[in-house]
């Protein structure tokens, strides 16, 4: 898990030009894992002032393509983003949409292997666990 905030070096290592906007997006994402793009727009504006929604979306798409961040899109939900790049899974609340990381259930990455790989070299498994989060459970009692 990433504990230290991203730096200019983080962008350079991914082969990206360093810009204040990209660095602000990365740092907002560091502070707000599993954020929606629109949430990140506001976080970036709070950090550097004026920035277009499109500039944030472009930065997210580019950093996702370069493997610097991970895009998570549960079925029927809006995409969320995170910096954490190790193979892990997610818990998603069916009521409020809250998302949390959870470690692999079995072994090391990719954690799960299909019965037959059909020749694929598997390096990652994406798993979403769906349920009701503790906050939503408490509201129902």
N, C-alpha and C positions, 0 to 999 in steps of 0.2 A: 504494500500500500504506500502511496506517496504521502510522506509526512512533511517534507520541506516544500515551500512554494517553488513553482517553476521559475527558471531564469532564462536570460537570453540564450544561454548555452543549450537549454532544452530545445529551443526552436532550431538553433543551428545544427544540433545533432540529428534532427529530423530532416535536414536539408531545406529548411524554410528561412526566408529572409526575416530578420527581426524587425517588427513594427510595434509601436506602442499599443495598437489595437489588438494584435495577436497576443501579446504578452498580457494585456488586461483580460482578454477572454480566458486564457489559460489560468490566470490567478483567480478569476471569479469562479472558474470550474473547480479549482483546487479547494476553494472555500465552500463551495456548494455542489458536492457530488450528486449526480442523478438529476441535475437541473434541466428544466425545459429551456429551449432556445430563448423564448420570450423572457424568462426569468433572468437569463444571462445578459440579455440586452440591457435590462435595468441595472444589473450589478456592474456591468462595464460602464454604463453612463455615470453611475455613482463614483466610479474610480477615475475616469478620464474626461468626463464631460460629454460633449456631443459626439455621437457615433450613430450611423444609420443601422437600422435593423438588418438590412441586406449585408452590411459589412460584417456583422456578427455571424450571420448565417454562412457567409462565404468563408470566414475564418474557421467555423466549426466543420464545414464540409471539407476544406483543405486539410485541416489537422486530422480529421477522421481518415481521409484517404491516405495520409502519410503514416497512420498508425500511432499518432501521438495521443489521440484520445479515442474513446470507444463510444459508439452510438448504440443505444439500446432502444428497441422499439417493440414493446409487448403488443400482442395482437389487440387491435381495437383501441390502442392508446397512442398518444403523441410521443415522438422520439425524445429520449433523455440522453444526456451525455455525462461521461466521467473520464477521469484521467487514469484511474487504476487500470493497469494493463495485464496483470497476472490473470491466469484462468481462475475465475470464481463465478459464482452464480448469484441470482437475485431473488428476493422475496418481494412480492407485489400485493398490495391490498386491493381487493375487489371493490371496496366501497370508496375510499378516498384517493387511491392511486399511489399512496406512499410506496417508496422503494428503498430497500436496504440490501447491502451486500451480505452474502453468506459464503462460507468456505465450501470447497468441493466436498461432496458426500463420500466419495471413495477415492483414495489414492491421490497421486499427483496429476498434473495436467496431462492430457485433456480431461481427466476425471471419469469420463464415461467413454466407452468404445462400443460401436455397433457390433451386432453379431457377425456381420459380414461387411467389410470395408469396400468391396467392389473395386479394389485397387487404389483407393484413395489413401494418401498419407495424412492421417488425422492429427491435427495439432491443437484443436480447441473444441470444446463442447459448450454450447450456450443453453443454460437451463434457467427457466423461470418457475418459481414456486408461487402459486396463487393461494390467497387466503384472506383472512380478516386481521388487520393489525391490532395491537393491544389498545390503541386509542379508540378505534371504532368499536371494539368489543366492549370497552368500558361505557361507551355512549348507549349501548343497547341493554345495559343492566339496570 
